[in-house]
């Protein structure tokens, strides 16, 4: 989604949600907001910015707590099991919500045991290499990866958008590289150290290193160019039409959470997005907003897309 469309969507959603009923006494105590990944990553950064805004507008602290592990499943299950009163929420992403159930048998169903409240943002992944890499652009990278043996690529975990973006590209190129999964920011650290050859990373997690010349950006994974890196081509326009593997983030609540609570968070997030848009765009995230129903429909589409890809490299997957 380009910047203008994203902001229009957020503004329209904010207007549309003003008529939804709010919970008059919510929140009546601090709200715990779970991040199922380590501190410092894109999910964590977006969650903290939005939680600060909600703390101000709703009059109670929105306290971020990191519960990483198992590709986001540990933190996600914690929220699934939490009391459905709106005081334990999660900001989650594509892996735990739309991918992991296709990779392994989970003790919960992310599509039915969580309520989508509101989408915060979409975030393009960017293909990055160390400055020492012979790949100077996407064409050079494609030539490099076809010829070089034993290349390694890192990700922030099995089933994450970072992992699946690389797998999708390798599949389309008809080549192989070794996947090295990490729990979080170490995926970028080993890339910086030259122990990893390439990576698809969310733009916010590497924009500082790109601007400082510590990493070389080659292309973005979404259909449209990033507003943060507008001169960087997409994989799709570089000869692979339809390549689309971005990340996204949004608020979820345990099943059974009252609709009025869902609507309160939805309304306040939509209202906060315009004030956060400059910061988000600078860091590489593009605000979205919208209704709970729109977010639920989007999630189902993402689940179906990634399930089809997972079946290609894991034929026994559900």
N, C-alpha and C positions, 0 to 999 in steps of 0.2 A: 504494500500500500504506500503510495507516495505521500509526501508531507501534507499537501493540501487536502487530499482525500481523508487522511487520518484525522486531521484536525476538524474537518467538517463532520466526520462520523462521530467524533467525541462531542462536539457541540450539539449535534442533533440528538444524540443519545441523552445528553444532560437535559435538554428541553423535554424529551419524551418521558423521562423518568420523574419529572417533578410531580406528576399526578399520581404516582404510585404511593400507596400508604406506607408510612414510616412507623417504626416502633418508638413510641413516645418516651419510653423509659430505657431505651437501649442506646449505648451500653451503660450499665449501672455499676460497673467495676472494670478494672484493666482488662484489655483484650490481648490474648497471646496470639501472635502471628508466626506460624511455623514456616521456616525455610528448610526444605529437605536436602540442602546442599551446604557446602562449607561457606564460611564467611568470605566476602570479597569478590564472589562471582556475580554474574549478571542478575540472577534471581535475588540474591541477597541485597545488591545495590538498589534495584528497583523497589524491593519490599521496604527497605528502610526509608527511602524517599517518600513513598506513598503512606507508610505508617506514621511518619512525622506529620504529614498533612492531615491525616484522619485524627490524630491526637488533638490537633488544634481545633478542628471543626466539631468533633463529637465530645470533647470535654473529658475524655478518659485516655490514659496512656495506651497506645498500641505497641506492645513490647515484642520485638523480634527475637525469636529463639531458633538457633540452628540445630537441626537434627539430621545430619547427613548419614549416608550409608545405603548400600544395596540399590544404587542407581536412583535414589529418591524414594524408595519404597518404605523405608523405616519412618521417615517423617510423615509421609502420606498416610500410612496405617495409623500412626499416632492420632492424626486428626479424624480419621474415619471412626476411631473408637472413642473420641471425645464427646462430652455432653453437647447435644445440638441446641445450645442456647445462644450461639453467636459470640461467645467469649473465647473460643479457640478456633482460629481460621488458618488457612494456609494459602500462600501465594505459590502456585505451582506452574509447571512448564510441560512441554510436549512429551518428554520421556516418561515420567510417572503417570501421566494422564492418558496419553494416546498410544504409547509404544510398549511399555513394560509388560502389560498383560499378554501381549503377543509373544514375548520372549520367554516367559516363565509363568508357572502357576502361582497366582497371588492369593493370599487369604482374604482378599477383598476385591470388589469390582469398582475401579475408579470411575466408571461411567454411570453407576447407579448408587454408589455409597457416598458420593460427594455431590453437592449442589454447585453448579457453576454460578457465580455471583456477577462477575464482570471481568471482561478482558482488559488488561492494563495496556499492553503494548505488543507489537511484533518487533522482532530483532533479526535482521539478516545475519547469516553466518558469512564470514569472510575467510577465503583461502589464504593462509599466510605461510611464509617460509623464512628461515633465517637469512640474514644478509649474505651469508657465504654461499647460499644455494645458487646453482647456475641458472635457475629459472628466474627470468626478469619480468615475464608477463605470462598470461594464461597459455599462449601458444608455446612458449618455451617450457612451461611446466608440463604440458601434455607430451612434448617430445622427450623431456627428461624422465618422466615417470614410465614411459613406454620402454626406454632403453636401460635405465639404471636398475640393477638387481637389488633385492633385499632392502627396499625402502620401508621406513617405519612412519606411521602417523599416529598422533596422540588424539585422545578425546577426553571429555569430562566424565566418561563412563559408558558402559555397554548400554545401547538403546537410546542414548541421548541424541539430540539433533546433530551434535558435533560428530558423533560416530557415524550416524546414518547418512549424513551429507557426504562423508568420505567414501562410504561403501557405495552409495548411489553413483558417485563419479567413477570409482574404480569399475563398477559394473558396466557403465556406459562406455568406458574406454576399453574394456576387455582385458584389463591388467589386474595384477594383485599387488598388495602391499600389506605389511604386518600391522595389525591394530594393537596399540598399547594404551589400554584404558587407565585413567587416573580418577581419583575421587573429586578433584576440583582444580584449583589454580596450578597445581604442580604440572598439569598438562602443558600449560604455557611456559612454565619455568624450564622444563627440559627442552622445549623447542628453542627457547632463547639460548640455552647452553649448547645447542647444536647436537644434542643426543637424539633428537627427533627430526625427521626430514620435512614434514609438513603437517598442517592441521587446519580443519575448519573450526573457527572459534567465533563466538558471538562478538559483534563489533565492540560493545562496551568493555569486554574483558581484555581487548588488545589495542584499543584505539590509542592509548598513551604510548605504547611501544611502537605502533605504526608511525605516529607523529614524530617520535624521537629517532626514527630510523633504525630501531632495534629489531624490527620485523618488517618484511616486505609483503605488502598486500597485493594479491594477484587478481582476485575476482570475488564477487559476492554470489551467494547461493540462491537468492530470491529472483522472481521473474522480473522485478523492477529494480533499478539501481537504488542504492541507499542515499538518502538525503544527507547523511553525514559524510559519505565518500562518493560524491556524485560523478567524479571522473573515473571511477573504477567500474569496469564492465561487469556484466553478469555472466554466469556460466552459460545461460540460455542464449544470449546474444553472441557468445563466442563459439557457436557451432553445435550446441546441444539444446535445441528447442524444448521447452517444457520443463527444464531442470528447475525445481523449486523445493528448497529444503530449509526454510527459515525456522527460527525459534519464536515462541510466543509465551506470554506470562499472564496470569490472572488469579483473582481471588476465588477460593472455594470454601464451602462450609460443610460440616457433617450432614448426612441425610437426616431429615426431620427438623432442621432449623426452620423456625417460623418464616413465612414469606415476608412479613414486615421487616424482619432483620435483614434478609437478603436484599430487600428493596432499599433499606437504609444504606448499606454498604455500596450498593450499585449507584445510588443517587450521589453519594459523597465522593466516590471515586471519579465519576463522570465530571462532577463539579470541580475536582482538584486538577484534572488533567491539563486544562489550559494554563494554569499557573506553573506547571511542571514541564510544559512542552519544550521550552528552550533548553533546559538542562538535559532532558531526555534525548532530544535531537542531537545535541552536542556530543553526547556519549554514545550515540548510535542506536537508540531505541526510538520507535515511532509510535506515538500514542494512538489508541484505538477507541476504547470505551464501548458503549452499546448496551443492550438489554441482556438480562440473563438468558432469555430464549435465543437470542442471536449467538451468544457465546456457546450455548449447548449445541446448536446446530453446527457451528464451526468445529467444535471438538469431535463430534461424530464423523465429520468429513476427514479430519486429521487422523482419527483412529483407523478409518478404512484405508486411507492412503498408505500409512506406515505399516499396517498389517500385511498389505499386499507385498511391500518391499521385504519385510521380515521373512515372509514365506519363501522368498527367493534364496536367501542365504541360510535359512533354518527351516527346511521343508517340514519338519515335525512340529513346528510352532502351531499354537492353537489358531 
